[in-house]
Amino acid sequence: MKKKEEKYYLELFKRNYQDFPEGQILESESPDFLISTKGKILGIELTKIFQKSNPKRLSLQASDSIITDIILRIRNLFEMNNLLGYEVHLDFHVDKNIVKELREELAKKLFDVIIEHLPKENGWVEIKNDFENITKYPEEVSMISVYYSKGLSSINITDSKVGWVKNNMIEDLQKVISQKNSKVSNYLKSCENIWLLIHTISFSSCSFFIPSRETLEHYFDSNFGAVFFLNSFDREVHKLKNKNTT
């Protein structure tokens, strides 16, 4: 089962990283895979990343109640402005209490973000939060999808609750890399170069990460030839900067 799971994430990596090397993929143990490419052997080691549990976070019931209240406030703003025909979906991540006064402010900010990106008739837009300006686009929502149809006579707003997204990943990623660094010399007995693939677990609430710009600009302490982060939720692959190879 472990190797089957590893092959799944390796395939995600291969499909979503345009510079993935061509060659025969061989199963191994240390590292997890070997790729015979251009007369050389590249090793790829896989490892998972999780968020630490936090007992201070809200219960799901409390989170649901807050999100429902915010959605109703957004709906009211649409109706007050006579904006009908829209289907709006928000990906919420609420793990702390939000008092009613702040919920109104949050709803207004999210409404403004949506208004700024309204699609044309029968159009659809996806508004991703890059978490670089959370005063304008609140961090409690990671993405908003909006569809408009002139034939619709109502406003429909839905949400998904997929866990709390973590953006500052420097400490988490370095910890994972450091745990593997000491094994690099052993990996290199089987290959000329070794990559590390750090991946999340699909649809696991403890593994929702969207790396901030600060995280992606950080130089990690790594003994690997290259280190990659695969967000299996949105399929994005990020090659991390390595201070030992620059």
C-alpha positions as a Markdown table, in Angstrom:
| # | Residue | x | y | z |
|---|---|---|---|---|
| 1 | Met | 0.0 | 0.0 | 0.0 |
| 2 | Lys | 2.8 | 2.4 | 0.8 |
| 3 | Lys | 4.5 | 2.0 | -2.6 |
| 4 | Lys | 1.1 | 2.3 | -4.4 |
| 5 | Glu | 0.5 | 5.6 | -2.5 |
| 6 | Glu | 4.1 | 6.8 | -3.4 |
| 7 | Lys | 3.5 | 6.1 | -7.0 |
| 8 | Tyr | 0.3 | 8.2 | -7.0 |
| 9 | Tyr | 2.2 | 11.2 | -5.7 |
| 10 | Leu | 5.1 | 10.7 | -8.0 |
| 11 | Glu | 2.7 | 10.6 | -10.9 |
| 12 | Leu | 1.1 | 13.9 | -9.7 |
| 13 | Phe | 4.6 | 15.4 | -9.6 |
| 14 | Lys | 5.4 | 14.1 | -13.1 |
| 15 | Arg | 2.2 | 15.5 | -14.6 |
| 16 | Asn | 2.5 | 18.9 | -13.0 |
| 17 | Tyr | 6.2 | 19.6 | -13.2 |
| 18 | Gln | 7.1 | 20.5 | -16.7 |
| 19 | Asp | 10.8 | 19.8 | -16.2 |
| 20 | Phe | 10.3 | 16.3 | -14.9 |
| 21 | Pro | 13.0 | 14.2 | -16.6 |
| 22 | Glu | 12.2 | 11.6 | -19.2 |
| 23 | Gly | 13.3 | 8.1 | -18.6 |
| 24 | Gln | 12.4 | 4.8 | -17.1 |
| 25 | Ile | 11.0 | 4.9 | -13.6 |
| 26 | Leu | 12.2 | 2.1 | -11.3 |
| 27 | Glu | 10.8 | 1.4 | -7.8 |
| 28 | Ser | 13.4 | 1.4 | -5.1 |
| 29 | Glu | 13.5 | 1.6 | -1.3 |
| 30 | Ser | 16.2 | 4.1 | -0.5 |
| 31 | Pro | 15.5 | 6.4 | -2.3 |
| 32 | Asp | 11.8 | 5.6 | -3.2 |
| 33 | Phe | 12.3 | 5.8 | -7.0 |
| 34 | Leu | 15.1 | 5.8 | -9.5 |
| 35 | Ile | 14.9 | 7.3 | -13.0 |
| 36 | Ser | 17.3 | 6.2 | -15.7 |
| 37 | Thr | 17.7 | 9.3 | -17.8 |
| 38 | Lys | 20.4 | 10.4 | -20.3 |
| 39 | Gly | 22.8 | 7.7 | -19.1 |
| 40 | Lys | 22.5 | 8.7 | -15.5 |
| 41 | Ile | 20.4 | 7.7 | -12.5 |
| 42 | Leu | 18.3 | 10.3 | -10.7 |
| 43 | Gly | 16.9 | 9.3 | -7.3 |
| 44 | Ile | 13.6 | 10.8 | -5.9 |
| 45 | Glu | 12.7 | 10.5 | -2.2 |
| 46 | Leu | 9.1 | 11.2 | -1.2 |
| 47 | Thr | 7.9 | 12.5 | 2.2 |
| 48 | Lys | 4.7 | 13.9 | 3.6 |
| 49 | Ile | 4.0 | 17.1 | 5.5 |
| 50 | Phe | 1.3 | 17.7 | 8.1 |
| 51 | Gln | 0.0 | 20.6 | 10.2 |
| 52 | Lys | 0.4 | 20.2 | 13.9 |
| 53 | Ser | -2.9 | 19.8 | 15.8 |
| 54 | Asn | -4.0 | 22.9 | 17.7 |
| 55 | Pro | -6.4 | 22.4 | 20.6 |
| 56 | Lys | -7.2 | 26.1 | 20.6 |
| 57 | Arg | -8.9 | 26.0 | 17.3 |
| 58 | Leu | -12.7 | 26.2 | 17.0 |
| 59 | Ser | -14.9 | 23.2 | 16.8 |
| 60 | Leu | -16.4 | 22.4 | 13.4 |
| 61 | Gln | -19.8 | 23.4 | 14.7 |
| 62 | Ala | -18.6 | 26.8 | 15.8 |
| 63 | Ser | -16.8 | 27.4 | 12.6 |
| 64 | Asp | -19.8 | 26.4 | 10.5 |
| 65 | Ser | -22.0 | 28.8 | 12.4 |
| 66 | Ile | -19.6 | 31.7 | 11.8 |
| 67 | Ile | -19.3 | 30.9 | 8.1 |
| 68 | Thr | -23.1 | 30.6 | 7.7 |
| 69 | Asp | -23.5 | 34.1 | 9.3 |
| 70 | Ile | -20.9 | 35.6 | 7.0 |
| 71 | Ile | -22.5 | 34.1 | 3.9 |
| 72 | Leu | -25.9 | 35.5 | 4.8 |
| 73 | Arg | -24.3 | 38.9 | 5.2 |
| 74 | Ile | -22.7 | 38.6 | 1.7 |
| 75 | Arg | -26.1 | 37.5 | 0.3 |
| 76 | Asn | -27.8 | 40.5 | 1.8 |
| 77 | Leu | -25.2 | 42.8 | 0.1 |
| 78 | Phe | -25.9 | 41.2 | -3.3 |
| 79 | Glu | -29.7 | 41.6 | -2.8 |
| 80 | Met | -29.4 | 45.2 | -1.6 |
| 81 | Asn | -27.5 | 46.0 | -4.7 |
| 82 | Asn | -30.0 | 44.1 | -6.9 |
| 83 | Leu | -27.2 | 41.7 | -8.1 |
| 84 | Leu | -29.0 | 38.5 | -9.3 |
| 85 | Gly | -28.0 | 35.7 | -11.5 |
| 86 | Tyr | -24.8 | 34.8 | -9.7 |
| 87 | Glu | -23.5 | 31.5 | -8.3 |
| 88 | Val | -20.7 | 32.2 | -5.7 |
| 89 | His | -18.6 | 29.6 | -4.0 |
| 90 | Leu | -16.1 | 30.4 | -1.3 |
| 91 | Asp | -13.5 | 28.2 | 0.2 |
| 92 | Phe | -13.5 | 29.1 | 3.9 |
| 93 | His | -10.9 | 28.4 | 6.6 |
| 94 | Val | -12.1 | 29.7 | 10.0 |
| 95 | Asp | -10.3 | 28.4 | 13.1 |
| 96 | Lys | -10.9 | 31.2 | 15.5 |
| 97 | Asn | -13.9 | 33.1 | 16.8 |
| 98 | Ile | -15.0 | 36.1 | 14.8 |
| 99 | Val | -17.3 | 38.5 | 16.7 |
| 100 | Lys | -20.4 | 39.8 | 14.9 |
| 101 | Glu | -19.0 | 43.3 | 14.3 |
| 102 | Leu | -16.0 | 41.8 | 12.5 |
| 103 | Arg | -18.2 | 39.4 | 10.5 |
| 104 | Glu | -19.9 | 42.4 | 8.9 |
| 105 | Glu | -16.6 | 43.9 | 8.0 |
| 106 | Leu | -15.3 | 40.5 | 6.7 |
| 107 | Ala | -18.5 | 40.1 | 4.6 |
| 108 | Lys | -18.1 | 43.6 | 3.1 |
| 109 | Lys | -14.5 | 42.9 | 2.1 |
| 110 | Leu | -15.3 | 39.6 | 0.5 |
| 111 | Phe | -18.2 | 41.3 | -1.3 |
| 112 | Asp | -15.9 | 44.0 | -2.6 |
| 113 | Val | -13.4 | 41.3 | -3.9 |
| 114 | Ile | -16.2 | 39.6 | -5.7 |
| 115 | Ile | -17.6 | 42.8 | -7.2 |
| 116 | Glu | -14.2 | 43.7 | -8.5 |
| 117 | His | -14.0 | 40.5 | -10.5 |
| 118 | Leu | -17.6 | 39.9 | -11.6 |
| 119 | Pro | -17.7 | 37.8 | -14.8 |
| 120 | Lys | -19.7 | 38.7 | -17.9 |
| 121 | Glu | -22.9 | 36.9 | -18.9 |
| 122 | Asn | -22.5 | 33.1 | -18.8 |
| 123 | Gly | -18.9 | 33.7 | -17.7 |
| 124 | Trp | -17.0 | 32.2 | -14.8 |
| 125 | Val | -14.0 | 33.5 | -12.8 |
| 126 | Glu | -11.8 | 32.0 | -10.1 |
| 127 | Ile | -10.3 | 34.5 | -7.6 |
| 128 | Lys | -7.4 | 33.0 | -5.7 |
| 129 | Asn | -6.1 | 34.6 | -2.6 |
| 130 | Asp | -2.3 | 35.1 | -2.7 |
| 131 | Phe | -2.3 | 36.1 | 1.0 |
| 132 | Glu | -0.1 | 39.1 | 0.2 |
| 133 | Asn | -2.9 | 41.7 | 1.0 |
| 134 | Ile | -5.1 | 40.2 | 3.6 |
| 135 | Thr | -6.5 | 43.6 | 4.6 |
| 136 | Lys | -8.2 | 43.6 | 1.2 |
| 137 | Tyr | -8.8 | 39.9 | 0.6 |
| 138 | Pro | -9.3 | 38.3 | 4.0 |
| 139 | Glu | -7.2 | 35.2 | 4.9 |
| 140 | Glu | -10.3 | 33.3 | 6.0 |
| 141 | Val | -11.0 | 32.6 | 2.3 |
| 142 | Ser | -8.5 | 31.0 | 0.0 |
| 143 | Met | -10.5 | 31.1 | -3.2 |
| 144 | Ile | -13.8 | 32.4 | -4.6 |
| 145 | Ser | -15.5 | 31.1 | -7.7 |
| 146 | Val | -18.2 | 33.2 | -9.4 |
| 147 | Tyr | -20.5 | 32.2 | -12.3 |
| 148 | Tyr | -23.0 | 34.5 | -13.9 |
| 149 | Ser | -26.1 | 33.7 | -16.0 |
| 150 | Lys | -28.6 | 36.2 | -17.1 |
| 151 | Gly | -31.3 | 33.5 | -16.9 |
| 152 | Leu | -30.9 | 33.1 | -13.1 |
| 153 | Ser | -33.3 | 35.2 | -11.0 |
| 154 | Ser | -31.6 | 34.6 | -7.7 |
| 155 | Ile | -28.3 | 34.7 | -5.9 |
| 156 | Asn | -26.8 | 31.4 | -4.7 |
| 157 | Ile | -23.8 | 31.5 | -2.3 |
| 158 | Thr | -22.2 | 28.2 | -1.1 |
| 159 | Asp | -19.1 | 27.3 | 0.8 |
| 160 | Ser | -16.6 | 24.5 | 1.4 |
| 161 | Lys | -14.8 | 24.0 | 4.7 |
| 162 | Val | -11.5 | 22.2 | 3.9 |
| 163 | Gly | -9.5 | 22.9 | 7.0 |
| 164 | Trp | -7.2 | 25.7 | 8.0 |
| 165 | Val | -4.7 | 26.8 | 5.4 |
| 166 | Lys | -1.2 | 27.5 | 6.5 |
| 167 | Asn | 0.9 | 29.9 | 4.5 |
| 168 | Asn | 4.1 | 30.5 | 6.4 |
| 169 | Met | 5.7 | 27.1 | 5.8 |
| 170 | Ile | 9.4 | 27.9 | 6.4 |
| 171 | Glu | 9.8 | 26.2 | 9.7 |
| 172 | Asp | 7.6 | 23.2 | 8.7 |
| 173 | Leu | 9.5 | 22.6 | 5.4 |
| 174 | Gln | 12.9 | 23.0 | 7.0 |
| 175 | Lys | 12.0 | 20.5 | 9.6 |
| 176 | Val | 11.0 | 17.9 | 7.0 |
| 177 | Ile | 14.2 | 18.6 | 4.9 |
| 178 | Ser | 16.4 | 18.4 | 8.0 |
| 179 | Gln | 15.0 | 15.0 | 8.9 |
| 180 | Lys | 16.0 | 13.7 | 5.5 |
| 181 | Asn | 19.4 | 15.5 | 5.1 |
| 182 | Ser | 21.4 | 12.9 | 7.0 |
| 183 | Lys | 20.2 | 10.2 | 4.6 |
| 184 | Val | 21.5 | 11.8 | 1.4 |
| 185 | Ser | 24.9 | 10.1 | 1.4 |
| 186 | Asn | 23.1 | 6.7 | 1.6 |
| 187 | Tyr | 20.7 | 7.7 | -1.3 |
| 188 | Leu | 23.7 | 8.6 | -3.5 |
| 189 | Lys | 25.0 | 5.1 | -3.3 |
| 190 | Ser | 22.2 | 4.2 | -5.8 |
| 191 | Cys | 22.2 | 7.4 | -8.0 |
| 192 | Glu | 24.2 | 10.3 | -9.2 |
| 193 | Asn | 21.7 | 13.0 | -8.1 |
| 194 | Ile | 18.9 | 13.0 | -5.5 |
| 195 | Trp | 15.7 | 15.0 | -5.4 |
| 196 | Leu | 13.3 | 15.4 | -2.4 |
| 197 | Leu | 9.6 | 15.7 | -3.0 |
| 198 | Ile | 7.6 | 17.0 | -0.1 |
| 199 | His | 3.9 | 16.5 | -0.6 |
| 200 | Thr | 0.6 | 17.0 | 1.2 |
| 201 | Ile | -2.1 | 14.4 | 1.5 |
| 202 | Ser | -5.1 | 14.9 | -0.8 |
| 203 | Phe | -8.2 | 16.3 | 0.9 |
| 204 | Ser | -6.7 | 15.9 | 4.4 |
| 205 | Ser | -7.7 | 18.8 | 6.7 |
| 206 | Cys | -4.3 | 18.6 | 8.4 |
| 207 | Ser | -2.4 | 19.1 | 5.2 |
| 208 | Phe | -3.8 | 22.3 | 3.6 |
| 209 | Phe | -0.8 | 24.5 | 2.8 |
| 210 | Ile | -0.5 | 27.4 | 0.4 |
| 211 | Pro | 3.1 | 28.7 | 0.6 |
| 212 | Ser | 3.5 | 32.4 | 1.0 |
| 213 | Arg | 5.8 | 34.4 | -1.2 |
| 214 | Glu | 8.2 | 34.6 | 1.8 |
| 215 | Thr | 8.3 | 30.8 | 2.0 |
| 216 | Leu | 9.0 | 30.5 | -1.8 |
| 217 | Glu | 11.7 | 33.1 | -1.6 |
| 218 | His | 13.4 | 31.5 | 1.4 |
| 219 | Tyr | 16.7 | 29.6 | 1.0 |
| 220 | Phe | 16.4 | 26.2 | 2.7 |
| 221 | Asp | 19.3 | 24.3 | 4.2 |
| 222 | Ser | 19.3 | 21.1 | 2.1 |
| 223 | Asn | 21.8 | 18.4 | 1.1 |
| 224 | Phe | 19.5 | 17.4 | -1.9 |
| 225 | Gly | 20.2 | 18.4 | -5.5 |
| 226 | Ala | 16.7 | 19.8 | -5.6 |
| 227 | Val | 13.7 | 20.0 | -3.2 |
| 228 | Phe | 10.1 | 20.3 | -4.4 |
| 229 | Phe | 6.8 | 21.0 | -2.6 |
| 230 | Leu | 3.7 | 19.4 | -4.2 |
| 231 | Asn | 0.3 | 20.7 | -3.0 |
| 232 | Ser | -1.8 | 17.7 | -3.9 |
| 233 | Phe | -5.0 | 19.7 | -3.4 |
| 234 | Asp | -4.5 | 22.2 | -6.2 |
| 235 | Arg | -1.7 | 20.2 | -8.0 |
| 236 | Glu | 0.8 | 23.0 | -7.9 |
| 237 | Val | 4.5 | 22.2 | -7.7 |
| 238 | His | 7.0 | 24.6 | -6.3 |
| 239 | Lys | 10.8 | 24.1 | -6.6 |
| 240 | Leu | 12.2 | 25.4 | -3.3 |
| 241 | Lys | 15.4 | 27.5 | -3.1 |
| 242 | Asn | 18.4 | 25.7 | -1.8 |
| 243 | Lys | 21.2 | 27.8 | -0.2 |
| 244 | Asn | 23.7 | 24.9 | -0.6 |
| 245 | Thr | 23.4 | 24.8 | -4.4 |
| 246 | Thr | 23.5 | 28.6 | -5.2 |
